[in-house]
């Protein structure tokens, strides 16, 4: 079965989680909410994908914005969404949650006729089920006749194809109509009918996973041991009992004489921040171990570690660890009690849980503000015309993007004058960044000066934050320290907001400064904990680029690379710089502005035609791409 296209197909809940961002208080008092992918099956599929497994979703989403978000987020995480259907009538389900005082996690489920519960038999393709090593179903999808029929068809297809079947009991009384809407956090209400329904699928399950409460409902007995024995009467499969901070117990086969009779795997001592999603994280880790052929002791250890990492963080899916993060956590002689405050683990989580597009980045940078102000003044044009010109630059960029799909296009554009351009870029999905620095500030200062974090919260989450700093490691101490503090502040803010970061460093001349300051400047910033996702740097010699590559390898091997800036160089000089940079693997592309648009800007502000400016910018941008790609191919 190892040669099958998929590892696990997750059939079940896929929704949107809205998590209160204020913690330690009542849900009634929370003001802002973070939007995450949610739903137990979606959490599992995402967790498996982050651990390097080939997972897929079989579910439905609504034909609206939240449904598109769920589909796009699953795909972004690496989950196969080919069998995520769009329901024409139902809305995507959602959950509002909060992290309250004393471990209280209030839930409100909005799942009246939700899309994932609209799954029907016709949505189940037996060939698709047979393409996976395992089918993971959830108890919630046994709660209505329609979804129960779909689950039955999927199980039958799995048995016919030799695909293993796993039941995640996933018992939420509110989702079975046994608790009020305000009791969404309730985990157990005794109900013989639910025990009967769950029992009907037990003989076909190779794995059964649940908490003590879930085992109780599946076995029809409040005592966990009695429930386990009842389940064993119906199923010879592997039973996994999740015990929260105490770890888990795996009962591979045979009679169950006591709760300690199975393979007991202790948990990890971490400070619990949010329990929601821990079970899905556990199952992701456990299955990743099983898929890799690990013994049940190690499967349990992987699962416990994933659960420990998730309970220490905000959210469910976004908290799921990557494989590298999990390995680092497990390798620690004494894992940290507060993983979210561990600098290395926090950085690994941020750096390894998203996949960058491997294509070269070809960025048209026109975030210039003071330069455009001078051009407009020189030609007697009002400031409003700067925005109109920047909209023309976007049109030129999109003209080239439509014809060149072998590279990844993008733009760096400011909010002060570039709002029309940003509005035009928003629906395109292109890589987009905006500057945060006040132009020319030294020491570095941000725009706005106060409330940087609040300001960034108004930006779309996909927009990259770009910061230009004029920084030399040998500049006077007071000024250098001021610069460094501002950069550290920004780095902490961006990590907390989970925003991507491109840092542009220009090393000005400093009297008495040592030569080749750039590698030393980068090393100093890494030492301070400033780890940008991309660097934006001046052209270097081959030796200079090798030194930069060495610094990045030491400081942050997960850095996405370097973008070459242009500094307004003429086309011939810039082409030489691009040719050298393209031969260095750490260089991912360019972010060039004035070298592309300067001439067209002068002519347009002097009264030139829109079409002429648009064509000139497109041609110059296209030429830069050709130079980069030709040099890349010849290295």
C-alpha positions as semicolon CSV with decimal commas, in nm:
position;residue;x (nm);y (nm);z (nm)
1;X;0,000;0,000;0,000
2;X;0,299;0,230;0,027
3;X;0,281;0,309;-0,344
4;X;-0,069;0,456;-0,329
5;X;-0,116;0,814;-0,438
6;X;-0,248;0,929;-0,101
7;X;-0,177;0,842;0,259
8;X;-0,502;0,949;0,427
9;X;-0,839;1,073;0,304
10;X;-1,017;1,272;0,575
11;X;-1,396;1,260;0,547
12;X;-1,581;1,503;0,766
13;X;-1,589;1,851;0,910
14;X;-1,424;2,146;0,735
15;X;-1,514;2,487;0,871
16;X;-1,392;2,826;0,984
17;X;-1,274;2,890;1,339
18;X;-1,312;3,244;1,473
19;X;-1,087;3,266;1,778
20;X;-1,114;3,553;2,024
21;X;-0,779;3,733;2,039
22;X;-0,828;3,862;2,393
23;X;-0,755;3,581;2,637
24;X;-0,850;3,522;2,998
25;X;-1,194;3,679;2,979
26;X;-1,552;3,599;2,881
27;X;-1,643;3,537;2,520
28;X;-1,897;3,817;2,566
29;X;-1,611;4,064;2,624
30;X;-1,386;3,970;2,331
31;X;-1,350;4,240;2,069
32;X;-1,152;4,091;1,782
33;X;-1,129;3,745;1,634
34;X;-0,867;3,562;1,429
35;X;-0,995;3,355;1,135
36;X;-0,846;3,007;1,094
37;X;-0,920;2,688;0,908
38;X;-1,113;2,456;1,143
39;X;-1,320;2,140;1,172
40;X;-1,176;1,815;1,304
41;X;-1,121;1,649;0,966
42;X;-0,968;1,962;0,814
43;X;-0,742;1,996;1,117
44;X;-0,629;1,637;1,071
45;X;-0,568;1,675;0,698
46;X;-0,368;1,993;0,758
47;X;-0,171;1,842;1,045
48;X;-0,077;1,540;0,834
49;X;0,029;1,760;0,543
50;X;0,253;1,966;0,771
51;X;0,420;1,645;0,883
52;X;0,496;1,552;0,523
53;X;0,209;1,308;0,462
54;X;-0,009;1,304;0,151
55;X;-0,354;1,391;0,281
56;X;-0,682;1,472;0,109
57;X;-1,024;1,604;0,211
58;X;-1,362;1,458;0,121
59;X;-1,618;1,717;0,225
60;X;-1,832;2,008;0,112
61;X;-1,795;2,384;0,150
62;X;-2,037;2,666;0,078
63;X;-2,046;2,867;-0,242
64;X;-1,928;3,181;-0,063
65;X;-1,622;3,356;0,074
66;X;-1,571;3,127;0,374
67;X;-1,602;2,819;0,155
68;X;-1,338;2,957;-0,078
69;X;-1,119;3,035;0,223
70;X;-1,144;2,675;0,350
71;X;-1,061;2,532;0,006
72;X;-0,772;2,773;-0,055
73;X;-0,626;2,724;0,292
74;X;-0,634;2,346;0,262
75;X;-0,462;2,367;-0,076
76;X;-0,205;2,614;0,055
77;X;-0,117;2,369;0,330
78;X;-0,062;2,093;0,074
79;X;-0,389;1,902;0,116
80;X;-0,550;1,744;-0,193
81;X;-0,880;1,931;-0,246
82;X;-0,990;1,756;-0,565
83;X;-1,287;1,604;-0,380
84;X;-1,393;1,911;-0,185
85;X;-1,735;1,979;-0,336
86;X;-1,909;2,315;-0,345
87;X;-2,258;2,298;-0,202
88;X;-2,494;2,528;-0,394
89;X;-2,737;2,583;-0,106
90;X;-2,560;2,549;0,229
91;X;-2,321;2,783;0,406
92;X;-1,978;2,682;0,532
93;X;-1,989;2,594;0,901
94;X;-1,813;2,809;1,159
95;X;-1,724;2,808;1,526
96;X;-1,669;3,107;1,754
97;X;-1,428;3,028;2,037
98;X;-1,245;3,200;2,316
99;X;-0,960;3,122;2,552
100;X;-1,120;3,208;2,884
101;X;-1,000;3,203;3,243
102;X;-0,901;2,883;3,419
103;X;-0,888;2,671;3,105
104;X;-1,244;2,757;3,000
105;X;-1,277;2,735;2,619
106;X;-1,630;2,847;2,525
107;X;-1,759;2,736;2,182
108;X;-2,052;2,845;1,972
109;X;-2,111;2,620;1,671
110;X;-2,281;2,774;1,368
111;X;-2,364;2,453;1,182
112;X;-2,735;2,464;1,102
113;X;-2,754;2,286;0,763
114;X;-2,386;2,358;0,710
115;X;-2,210;2,257;0,391
116;X;-1,994;1,973;0,521
117;X;-2,309;1,802;0,655
118;X;-2,450;1,814;0,301
119;X;-2,216;1,533;0,193
120;X;-2,409;1,261;0,004
121;X;-2,334;0,919;-0,142
122;X;-2,274;1,062;-0,491
123;X;-1,982;1,263;-0,351
124;X;-1,797;0,939;-0,274
125;X;-1,586;0,801;-0,559
126;X;-1,472;0,444;-0,482
127;X;-1,164;0,486;-0,702
128;X;-1,061;0,790;-0,500
129;X;-1,107;0,600;-0,173
130;X;-0,897;0,318;-0,312
131;X;-0,612;0,557;-0,394
132;X;-0,532;0,604;-0,025
133;X;-0,374;0,390;0,244
134;X;-0,631;0,502;0,500
135;X;-0,979;0,653;0,522
136;X;-1,034;0,865;0,836
137;X;-1,401;0,925;0,922
138;X;-1,553;1,118;1,211
139;X;-1,840;1,035;1,440
140;X;-2,010;1,366;1,363
141;X;-2,076;1,249;1,009
142;X;-2,276;0,956;1,145
143;X;-2,523;1,197;1,307
144;X;-2,759;1,245;1,007
145;X;-2,900;0,993;0,757
146;X;-2,748;1,164;0,453
147;X;-2,394;1,186;0,581
148;X;-2,425;0,840;0,740
149;X;-2,505;0,696;0,395
150;X;-2,201;0,871;0,247
151;X;-1,980;0,731;0,525
152;X;-2,120;0,381;0,468
153;X;-2,039;0,399;0,097
154;X;-1,687;0,523;0,171
155;X;-1,628;0,243;0,422
156;X;-1,751;-0,018;0,173
157;X;-1,519;0,121;-0,093
158;X;-1,228;0,116;0,152
159;X;-1,291;-0,246;0,253
160;X;-1,309;-0,348;-0,114
161;X;-0,981;-0,170;-0,194
162;X;-0,786;-0,280;0,114
163;X;-0,780;0,076;0,246
164;X;-0,759;0,092;0,625
165;X;-1,051;0,261;0,804
166;X;-1,010;0,484;1,109
167;X;-1,293;0,623;1,319
168;X;-1,222;0,943;1,510
169;X;-1,520;0,940;1,747
170;X;-1,520;1,323;1,757
171;X;-1,813;1,338;1,999
172;X;-1,967;1,680;2,049
173;X;-2,312;1,647;2,211
174;X;-2,422;1,980;2,064
175;X;-2,366;1,844;1,713
176;X;-2,602;1,554;1,790
177;X;-2,867;1,787;1,928
178;X;-2,804;1,681;2,288
179;X;-2,679;2,014;2,423
180;X;-2,783;2,376;2,380
181;X;-2,598;2,618;2,153
182;X;-2,438;2,777;2,458
183;X;-2,298;2,440;2,568
184;X;-2,072;2,389;2,268
185;X;-1,778;2,296;2,492
186;X;-1,971;2,004;2,645
187;X;-1,795;1,674;2,578
188;X;-2,026;1,408;2,716
189;X;-2,396;1,333;2,734
190;X;-2,500;0,969;2,761
191;X;-2,719;0,855;2,469
192;X;-2,788;0,490;2,378
193;X;-2,890;0,580;2,022
194;X;-2,551;0,737;1,954
195;X;-2,378;0,431;2,101
196;X;-2,585;0,216;1,865
197;X;-2,498;0,429;1,560
198;X;-2,127;0,431;1,641
199;X;-2,137;0,059;1,713
200;X;-2,275;-0,011;1,365
201;X;-1,943;0,086;1,206
202;X;-1,704;-0,058;1,466
203;X;-1,664;-0,400;1,296
204;X;-1,534;-0,226;0,982
205;X;-1,279;-0,007;1,162
206;X;-0,909;-0,091;1,175
207;X;-0,845;0,197;1,415
208;X;-1,065;0,365;1,673
209;X;-0,947;0,685;1,844
210;X;-1,107;0,881;2,125
211;X;-1,084;1,050;2,462
212;X;-1,222;0,881;2,774
213;X;-1,558;1,055;2,715
214;X;-1,563;0,948;2,350
215;X;-1,470;0,591;2,436
216;X;-1,753;0,598;2,690
217;X;-2,014;0,697;2,431
218;X;-1,883;0,445;2,175
219;X;-1,879;0,165;2,431
220;X;-2,204;0,263;2,599
221;X;-2,060;0,275;2,951
222;X;-1,940;0,571;3,160
223;X;-1,654;0,363;3,300
224;X;-1,364;0,375;3,047
225;X;-1,255;0,016;3,108
226;X;-1,606;-0,121;3,066
227;X;-1,645;0,088;2,751
228;X;-1,318;-0,040;2,607
229;X;-1,421;-0,398;2,669
230;X;-1,757;-0,336;2,502
231;X;-1,585;-0,188;2,198
232;X;-1,350;-0,483;2,180
233;X;-1,648;-0,715;2,154
234;X;-1,738;-0,545;1,825
235;X;-1,395;-0,458;1,686
236;X;-1,059;-0,633;1,660
237;X;-0,898;-0,308;1,547
238;X;-0,641;-0,091;1,720
239;X;-0,798;0,124;1,994
240;X;-0,619;0,445;2,091
241;X;-0,726;0,609;2,415
242;X;-0,629;0,976;2,438
243;X;-0,563;1,086;2,795
244;X;-0,472;1,455;2,751
245;X;-0,167;1,558;2,955
246;X;-0,122;1,197;3,067
247;X;-0,049;1,084;2,711
248;X;-0,221;0,787;2,551
249;X;-0,272;0,413;2,572
250;X;-0,269;0,195;2,260
251;X;-0,453;-0,138;2,262
252;X;-0,334;-0,315;1,947
253;X;-0,534;-0,638;1,978
254;X;-0,676;-0,897;2,213
255;X;-0,869;-0,866;2,539
256;X;-0,841;-0,553;2,754
257;X;-0,790;-0,635;3,120
258;X;-0,707;-0,285;3,255
259;X;-0,639;0,069;3,138
260;X;-0,268;-0,001;3,180
261;X;-0,293;-0,324;2,982
262;X;-0,206;-0,157;2,653
263;X;0,101;0,033;2,538
264;X;0,118;0,328;2,777
265;X;0,290;0,635;2,631
266;X;0,334;0,926;2,877
267;X;0,259;1,282;2,774
268;X;0,474;1,595;2,787
269;X;0,467;1,848;3,068
270;X;0,367;2,171;2,895
271;X;0,162;2,465;3,013
272;X;-0,185;2,434;2,861
273;X;-0,303;2,746;2,681
274;X;-0,582;2,611;2,458
275;X;-0,707;2,252;2,454
276;X;-0,908;2,277;2,132
277;X;-0,739;2,097;1,843
278;X;-0,506;1,896;2,065
279;X;-0,681;1,571;1,978
280;X;-0,658;1,641;1,605
281;X;-0,290;1,726;1,646
282;X;-0,236;1,404;1,843
283;X;-0,399;1,200;1,568
284;X;-0,189;1,376;1,301
285;X;0,131;1,283;1,481
286;X;0,015;0,930;1,564
287;X;-0,082;0,857;1,203
288;X;0,235;1,016;1,066
289;X;0,427;0,768;1,280
290;X;0,211;0,476;1,170
291;X;0,244;0,570;0,803
292;X;0,622;0,580;0,848
293;X;0,619;0,227;0,990
294;X;0,709;0,330;1,345
295;X;0,618;0,107;1,643
296;X;0,311;0,211;1,842
297;X;0,531;0,345;2,124
298;X;0,680;0,600;1,884
299;X;0,346;0,668;1,715
300;X;0,209;0,761;2,057
301;X;0,512;0,973;2,135
302;X;0,477;1,164;1,807
303;X;0,108;1,213;1,876
304;X;0,163;1,330;2,232
305;X;0,430;1,577;2,117
306;X;0,204;1,725;1,847
307;X;-0,076;1,757;2,101
308;X;0,159;1,925;2,350
309;X;0,270;2,181;2,092
310;X;-0,086;2,266;1,992
311;X;-0,225;2,304;2,346
312;X;0,046;2,564;2,407
313;X;-0,070;2,787;2,120
314;X;-0,361;2,989;1,988
315;X;-0,578;2,820;1,728
316;X;-0,598;2,464;1,596
317;X;-0,481;2,429;1,236
318;X;-0,229;2,717;1,251
319;X;-0,073;2,561;1,562
320;X;-0,005;2,223;1,395
321;X;0,372;2,158;1,389
322;X;0,592;2,081;1,092
323;X;0,801;1,764;1,078
324;X;1,122;1,953;1,152
325;X;0,964;2,134;1,445
326;X;0,837;1,803;1,585
327;X;1,181;1,644;1,554
328;X;1,350;1,934;1,732
329;X;1,092;1,917;2,013
330;X;1,138;1,542;2,053
331;X;1,518;1,570;2,047
332;X;1,524;1,803;2,346
333;X;1,634;1,626;2,667
334;X;1,381;1,844;2,846
335;X;1,113;1,991;2,615
336;X;1,014;2,349;2,707
337;X;0,710;2,400;2,930
338;X;0,599;2,695;2,719
339;X;0,674;2,605;2,356
340;X;0,517;2,924;2,221
341;X;0,779;3,126;2,414
342;X;1,074;2,915;2,300
343;X;1,261;3,126;2,043
344;X;1,386;2,838;1,826
345;X;1,056;2,647;1,821
346;X;0,859;2,966;1,755
347;X;1,084;3,052;1,462
348;X;1,079;2,698;1,325
349;X;0,700;2,697;1,344
350;X;0,678;3,024;1,157
351;X;0,943;2,936;0,898
352;X;0,860;2,573;0,821
353;X;0,480;2,572;0,814
354;X;0,444;2,755;0,484
355;X;0,569;2,667;0,140
356;X;0,713;2,933;-0,084
357;X;0,655;2,927;-0,459
358;X;0,977;2,787;-0,614
359;X;0,961;3,012;-0,922
360;X;1,191;3,316;-0,944
361;X;1,043;3,628;-0,783
362;X;1,027;3,916;-1,027
363;X;0,910;4,218;-0,831
364;X;0,829;4,562;-0,967
365;X;0,902;4,799;-0,678
366;X;0,728;5,137;-0,694
367;X;0,675;5,216;-0,327
368;X;0,880;5,534;-0,368
369;X;0,715;5,836;-0,211
370;X;0,960;6,125;-0,188
371;X;1,099;6,052;-0,535
372;X;0,752;6,068;-0,691
373;X;0,674;6,383;-0,498
374;X;0,981;6,548;-0,650
375;X;0,886;6,436;-1,003
376;X;0,528;6,564;-0,963
377;X;0,652;6,899;-0,824
378;X;0,904;6,935;-1,103
379;X;0,629;6,901;-1,364
380;X;0,366;7,101;-1,176
381;X;0,139;6,802;-1,123
382;X;-0,080;6,748;-0,811
383;X;-0,001;6,471;-0,566
384;X;-0,319;6,285;-0,671
385;X;-0,155;6,213;-1,007
386;X;0,106;5,996;-0,833
387;X;-0,167;5,743;-0,754
388;X;-0,286;5,749;-1,116
389;X;0,065;5,674;-1,241
390;X;0,109;5,390;-0,994
391;X;-0,213;5,238;-1,124
392;X;-0,052;5,247;-1,471
393;X;0,250;5,062;-1,335
394;X;0,023;4,785;-1,207
395;X;-0,146;4,762;-1,548
396;X;0,194;4,718;-1,710
397;X;0,290;4,455;-1,453
398;X;-0,029;4,260;-1,518
399;X;0,025;4,280;-1,896
400;X;0,354;4,095;-1,852
401;X;0,220;3,859;-1,584
402;X;-0,045;3,730;-1,822
403;X;0,216;3,626;-2,078
404;X;0,499;3,511;-1,850
405;X;0,387;3,234;-1,614
406;X;0,733;3,082;-1,568
407;X;0,815;3,336;-1,297
408;X;0,631;3,468;-0,994
409;X;0,534;3,831;-1,038
410;X;0,488;4,082;-0,763
411;X;0,485;4,444;-0,657
412;X;0,606;4,661;-0,373
413;X;0,374;4,960;-0,347
414;X;0,298;5,210;-0,072
415;X;-0,032;5,303;0,088
416;X;0,028;5,680;0,079
417;X;-0,005;5,712;-0,298
418;X;-0,050;5,353;-0,409
419;X;-0,402;5,281;-0,286
420;X;-0,545;5,258;-0,643
421;X;-0,261;5,019;-0,731
422;X;-0,317;4,807;-0,420
423;X;-0,689;4,786;-0,495
424;X;-0,606;4,666;-0,846
425;X;-0,360;4,405;-0,715
426;X;-0,580;4,267;-0,435
427;X;-0,783;4,014;-0,639
428;X;-0,490;3,898;-0,855
429;X;-0,308;3,683;-0,597
430;X;0,028;3,834;-0,694
431;X;0,302;3,865;-0,432
432;X;0,245;4,210;-0,285
433;X;0,437;4,409;-0,024
434;X;0,410;4,756;0,124
435;X;0,672;4,963;0,308
436;X;0,655;5,033;0,679
437;X;0,946;5,275;0,709
438;X;0,934;5,654;0,688
439;X;1,132;5,733;0,372
440;X;1,496;5,821;0,441
441;X;1,461;5,790;0,820
442;X;1,787;5,732;1,005
443;X;1,753;5,623;1,279
444;X;1,482;5,405;1,137
445;X;1,125;5,512;1,205
446;X;0,793;5,367;1,101
447;X;0,485;5,504;0,932
448;X;0,285;5,563;1,146
449;X;0,530;5,643;1,425
450;X;0,297;5,504;1,695
451;X;0,071;5,198;1,682
452;X;0,264;5,000;1,420
453;X;0,103;4,671;1,520
454;X;-0,249;4,817;1,511
455;X;-0,177;4,970;1,172
456;X;-0,054;4,639;1,031
457;X;-0,372;4,468;1,150
458;X;-0,558;4,672;0,888
459;X;-0,349;4,520;0,607
460;X;-0,458;4,204;0,424
461;X;-0,287;3,905;0,586
462;X;-0,126;3,807;0,256
463;X;0,054;4,140;0,215
464;X;0,426;4,125;0,291
465;X;0,579;4,393;0,513
466;X;0,882;4,560;0,358
467;X;1,128;4,766;0,561
468;X;1,423;4,964;0,425
469;X;1,698;5,048;0,673
470;X;2,021;5,239;0,614
471;X;2,240;5,045;0,851
472;X;2,613;5,001;0,898
473;X;2,755;4,782;1,178
474;X;3,025;5,045;1,242
475;X;2,801;5,351;1,266
476;X;2,804;5,549;1,596
477;X;2,682;5,340;1,887
478;X;2,380;5,547;1,988
479;X;2,241;5,558;1,637
480;X;2,317;5,191;1,573
481;X;2,143;5,086;1,892
482;X;1,838;5,295;1,802
483;X;1,823;5,131;1,460
484;X;1,861;4,785;1,606
485;X;1,590;4,837;1,866
486;X;1,342;4,947;1,601
487;X;1,425;4,642;1,388
488;X;1,391;4,409;1,685
489;X;1,057;4,568;1,770
490;X;0,938;4,517;1,413
491;X;1,059;4,157;1,400
492;X;0,873;4,070;1,721
493;X;0,558;4,244;1,599
494;X;0,561;4,066;1,264
495;X;0,625;3,727;1,422
496;X;0,333;3,783;1,660
497;X;0,105;3,887;1,373
498;X;0,233;3,602;1,153
499;X;0,320;3,843;0,872
500;X;0,587;3,787;0,608
501;X;0,883;4,021;0,609
502;X;1,130;4,149;0,350
503;X;1,418;4,353;0,492
504;X;1,606;4,588;0,259
505;X;1,948;4,677;0,394
506;X;2,163;4,949;0,239
507;X;2,499;5,005;0,406
508;X;2,590;5,376;0,380
509;X;2,948;5,492;0,401
510;X;3,071;5,537;0,757
511;X;3,391;5,719;0,838
512;X;3,644;5,470;0,970
513;X;3,414;5,176;0,893
514;X;3,561;4,846;0,783
515;X;3,510;4,735;0,422
516;X;3,248;4,478;0,317
517;X;2,999;4,577;0,587
518;X;2,697;4,387;0,449
519;X;2,778;4,034;0,574
520;X;2,868;4,175;0,916
521;X;2,548;4,380;0,924
522;X;2,339;4,074;0,841
523;X;2,520;3,861;1,098
524;X;2,461;4,128;1,364
525;X;2,090;4,143;1,287
526;X;2,057;3,766;1,300
527;X;2,229;3,775;1,639
528;X;1,961;4,019;1,756
529;X;1,685;3,782;1,646
530;X;1,590;3,969;1,329
531;X;1,513;3,694;1,076
532;X;1,344;3,830;0,762
533;X;1,174;3,593;0,523
534;X;1,357;3,762;0,236
535;X;1,650;4,003;0,222
536;X;1,653;4,282;-0,038
537;X;2,016;4,367;-0,110
538;X;2,244;4,564;-0,340
539;X;2,437;4,394;-0,622
540;X;2,747;4,208;-0,502
541;X;3,050;4,045;-0,656
542;X;3,050;3,666;-0,672
543;X;3,267;3,660;-0,358
544;X;3,026;3,903;-0,192
545;X;2,728;3,682;-0,271
546;X;2,909;3,378;-0,136
547;X;2,968;3,564;0,190
548;X;2,598;3,656;0,204
549;X;2,502;3,294;0,141
550;X;2,727;3,180;0,426
551;X;2,571;3,428;0,668
552;X;2,217;3,317;0,577
553;X;2,310;2,949;0,611
554;X;2,439;3,018;0,962
555;X;2,171;3,263;1,073
556;X;1,854;3,115;0,926
557;X;1,869;2,821;0,685
558;X;1,491;2,860;0,637
559;X;1,523;3,208;0,486
560;X;1,343;3,220;0,152
561;X;1,634;3,401;-0,010
562;X;1,758;3,732;-0,146
563;X;1,596;3,978;-0,385
564;X;1,830;4,206;-0,580
565;X;1,751;4,578;-0,564
566;X;1,834;4,820;-0,843
567;X;1,914;5,161;-0,681
568;X;1,813;5,332;-1,002
569;X;2,104;5,187;-1,201
570;X;2,095;5,207;-1,581
571;X;1,982;4,900;-1,774
572;X;2,333;4,783;-1,865
573;X;2,470;4,810;-1,511
574;X;2,166;4,643;-1,363
575;X;2,183;4,360;-1,617
576;X;2,540;4,292;-1,506
577;X;2,428;4,274;-1,144
578;X;2,136;4,047;-1,231
579;X;2,363;3,814;-1,428
580;X;2,598;3,769;-1,132
581;X;2,318;3,727;-0,877
582;X;2,124;3,477;-1,087
583;X;2,413;3,232;-1,063
584;X;2,391;3,221;-0,681
585;X;2,131;2,979;-0,545
586;X;2,040;3,197;-0,245
587;X;1,932;3,477;-0,482
588;X;1,565;3,423;-0,563
589;X;1,501;3,711;-0,799
590;X;1,485;4,089;-0,809
591;X;1,282;4,379;-0,671
592;X;1,361;4,669;-0,905
593;X;1,183;5,000;-0,945
594;X;1,337;5,320;-1,081
595;X;1,550;5,132;-1,333
596;X;1,222;5,016;-1,488
597;X;0,980;5,308;-1,454
598;X;1,194;5,624;-1,415
599;X;1,204;5,728;-1,779
600;X;0,836;5,653;-1,835
601;X;0,748;5,850;-1,520
602;X;0,932;6,162;-1,637
603;X;0,757;6,153;-1,974
604;X;0,412;6,082;-1,825
605;X;0,428;6,360;-1,566
606;X;0,543;6,591;-1,844
607;X;0,219;6,517;-2,027
608;X;0,284;6,186;-2,201
609;X;0,010;5,940;-2,291
610;X;-0,104;5,660;-2,058
611;X;-0,059;5,390;-2,321
612;X;0,297;5,499;-2,400
613;X;0,396;5,484;-2,031
614;X;0,229;5,148;-1,986
615;X;0,406;4,997;-2,287
616;X;0,746;5,138;-2,186
617;X;0,721;5,003;-1,830
618;X;0,605;4,662;-1,951
619;X;0,891;4,639;-2,198
620;X;1,152;4,736;-1,941
621;X;1,011;4,493;-1,685
622;X;0,997;4,218;-1,945
623;X;1,361;4,280;-2,034
624;X;1,466;4,244;-1,670
625;X;1,287;3,909;-1,650
626;X;1,462;3,792;-1,967
627;X;1,803;3,885;-1,829
628;X;1,736;3,702;-1,503
629;X;1,597;3,387;-1,665
630;X;1,873;3,369;-1,929
631;X;2,141;3,403;-1,660
632;X;1,969;3,143;-1,443
633;X;1,966;2,893;-1,727
634;X;2,332;2,946;-1,811
635;X;2,472;2,901;-1,461
